[in-house]
Amino acid sequence: MADYRKAFEVVLEHEGQFSNDIRDRGGPTNFGITLQFMLDWHGQDEFDFDLNNDGKVDIEDIRLLKPEDAFKTYHYFWDKNHYGQFNSQSIATKVLDIGVNLWYVRPNKFLQQSCNEISGVNNLKIDGLIGTKTVTFLNGLCENIVTEKKILARLKEKIVAEYHRLNKNGDNDWAIKGLIKRALD
């Protein structure tokens, strides 16, 4: 079973701390959590992002985020997507890390596509939802270390292609090298 703490450490290595780069369409960000995410998710499930208790969620709250806030936030998505049930730590870490950056549906779909392509069987519906069928199929494929490595390599290829697709107009030239490095790590 994949270990969330190991995956979270990778996310923090890639995300860093507070940033408000005007070129970043995500806007103000801290530990990979955007202000827009905080506004959208505040009050849902266990999320309370009014960290300074002033009655609103704003840039001041994003500045107050701590690693433990990010830990709790990403753990929610780790559990929701059943990544902890993966036998492959490297694949679980990759989909969590890229999910922070691209949102979870895309890397989940890339994983499902990769499993189907490497196995030669269209066993999985490409819906971006990780459930029992995806987990069981992936874990079966990953019993063979060579197959696991092929799935991870294909997953990385799809992520790199997505970053290039998103940068087709050159809007992310400033970040593309770092994003590709992140995909290939």
matplotlib code that plots the C-alpha trace (Angstrom):
import matplotlib.pyplot as plt

x = [0.0, 1.2, 2.3, 0.7, 3.5, 6.0, 3.8, 3.1, 6.8, 7.2, 4.3, 5.9, 9.2, 7.4, 5.1, 7.1, 5.6, 3.7, 3.8, 1.8, 3.3, 1.1, 2.0, 0.5, -3.1, -3.7, -3.2, -1.9, -0.7, 0.8, 2.0, 0.2, -3.2, -4.6, -6.8, -9.5, -9.4, -9.8, -12.8, -14.4, -13.9, -14.3, -17.1, -17.3, -16.5, -13.8, -12.4, -12.3, -9.9, -10.8, -7.6, -7.5, -11.2, -12.2, -15.3, -13.8, -11.3, -8.7, -5.0, -4.3, -5.6, -3.5, -0.4, -1.3, -1.4, 1.0, 2.4, -0.1, -3.0, -1.7, -1.1, -4.8, -6.1, -4.1, -4.9, -8.6, -7.9, -5.5, -8.3, -11.1, -9.1, -8.0, -4.3, -3.4, -4.8, -2.2, 0.6, 2.8, 4.2, 5.7, 2.4, 0.4, 2.8, 2.8, -1.0, -1.3, 1.5, 0.2, -3.4, -2.3, -1.2, -3.7, -6.6, -7.2, -9.5, -6.8, -4.0, -6.6, -7.7, -4.0, -3.5, -6.5, -5.4, -1.9, -3.2, -5.3, -2.6, 0.2, -2.0, -3.4, -6.9, -9.5, -10.6, -11.0, -13.5, -11.6, -13.7, -11.1, -12.8, -10.5, -12.6, -12.3, -12.0, -9.1, -7.3, -7.6, -6.6, -3.6, -2.4, -2.7, -0.6, 2.0, 2.7, 5.2, 7.8, 8.5, 4.8, 4.7, 7.6, 6.0, 2.7, 4.6, 6.6, 3.4, 1.7, 4.6, 4.5, 0.8, 1.5, 4.3, 2.0, -0.7, 1.7, 2.7, -0.9, -1.7, 1.2, 0.4, 0.1, 3.3, 1.4, 3.4, 6.8, 8.1, 7.1, 7.2, 10.7, 9.8, 6.4, 8.1, 10.8, 8.0, 6.2, 9.4, 10.7]
y = [0.0, 3.5, 5.8, 9.2, 10.9, 10.0, 11.3, 14.5, 15.2, 15.1, 17.5, 20.0, 19.7, 20.8, 23.3, 25.4, 28.2, 31.4, 32.8, 35.5, 35.5, 37.5, 35.0, 32.1, 31.6, 29.9, 33.3, 33.5, 30.0, 28.5, 24.9, 24.4, 25.5, 28.4, 31.2, 30.1, 26.5, 28.0, 30.1, 27.1, 24.6, 26.7, 25.2, 22.0, 18.7, 19.5, 22.6, 25.8, 28.3, 31.4, 31.0, 34.5, 34.3, 37.6, 36.2, 36.0, 33.9, 36.1, 36.4, 36.9, 33.4, 31.9, 33.6, 31.9, 28.4, 26.0, 22.7, 20.9, 22.6, 21.4, 17.9, 17.8, 19.1, 16.7, 13.8, 14.4, 13.9, 11.0, 9.2, 10.3, 8.9, 5.7, 6.3, 4.7, 1.4, 1.4, -1.1, 1.2, 4.1, 5.8, 5.8, 6.9, 9.7, 10.8, 11.1, 12.9, 15.4, 16.1, 16.2, 19.1, 20.9, 19.8, 18.7, 15.1, 14.1, 14.6, 12.5, 9.9, 9.6, 9.5, 6.6, 4.7, 5.2, 4.1, 0.9, 0.1, 0.8, -1.1, -4.1, -4.1, -4.4, -1.7, -2.9, 0.5, 3.2, 6.5, 8.6, 10.0, 8.3, 5.9, 3.1, -0.6, -1.6, 0.8, 0.0, -3.8, -3.6, -1.4, -3.5, -6.7, -5.1, -3.8, -7.2, -7.2, -4.5, -4.1, -3.4, -1.0, 0.9, 1.0, 2.3, 5.0, 6.0, 6.2, 8.2, 10.7, 10.9, 11.8, 14.5, 16.1, 16.1, 17.8, 20.5, 21.1, 21.2, 23.8, 25.9, 25.8, 29.6, 30.1, 31.5, 29.2, 29.5, 30.9, 27.7, 24.9, 23.6, 23.2, 21.6, 19.0, 18.3, 17.8, 15.4, 13.4, 13.3]
z = [0.0, -0.9, 1.9, 1.9, 3.9, 1.2, -1.5, 0.4, 0.8, -3.0, -3.4, -1.0, -2.9, -6.1, -4.6, -2.2, -0.2, -0.9, -4.4, -6.1, -9.6, -12.0, -14.8, -12.8, -13.8, -10.4, -8.7, -5.1, -4.0, -0.9, -0.7, -4.0, -2.6, -4.6, -3.3, -5.8, -4.4, -0.9, -2.0, -3.8, -1.0, 2.1, 4.2, 2.2, 3.9, 6.6, 4.9, 6.9, 5.1, 7.1, 9.0, 10.5, 11.5, 9.9, 8.2, 4.7, 2.8, 1.0, 0.3, 4.0, 4.7, 1.9, 3.5, 6.8, 5.4, 7.1, 5.8, 8.2, 6.4, 3.0, 4.6, 5.7, 2.3, 0.1, 2.4, 1.7, -2.0, -1.4, 0.4, -2.0, -5.0, -3.2, -3.9, -0.6, -2.0, -4.8, -4.4, -6.4, -4.4, -7.4, -9.3, -6.3, -5.7, -9.3, -9.6, -6.3, -7.2, -10.7, -9.3, -7.1, -10.3, -12.9, -10.6, -10.1, -12.9, -15.6, -14.0, -13.0, -16.7, -17.8, -15.4, -16.6, -20.2, -19.4, -17.7, -20.8, -23.3, -21.5, -20.8, -24.3, -22.9, -22.6, -19.2, -17.6, -18.4, -18.9, -16.5, -14.1, -11.2, -9.2, -7.8, -7.0, -10.6, -11.4, -8.1, -8.7, -12.3, -11.6, -8.6, -10.8, -13.5, -11.0, -9.7, -12.5, -11.9, -15.6, -16.3, -13.3, -14.8, -18.2, -16.8, -14.9, -18.0, -20.1, -17.4, -17.4, -21.2, -21.0, -18.4, -20.4, -23.5, -21.4, -20.2, -23.8, -24.9, -22.2, -23.4, -27.1, -27.1, -25.1, -22.1, -19.8, -21.4, -18.1, -16.2, -18.8, -18.0, -14.3, -15.1, -17.4, -14.8, -12.3, -14.7, -15.2, -11.6]

ax = plt.figure().add_subplot(projection="3d")
ax.plot(x, y, z, "-o")
ax.set_aspect("equal")
plt.show()
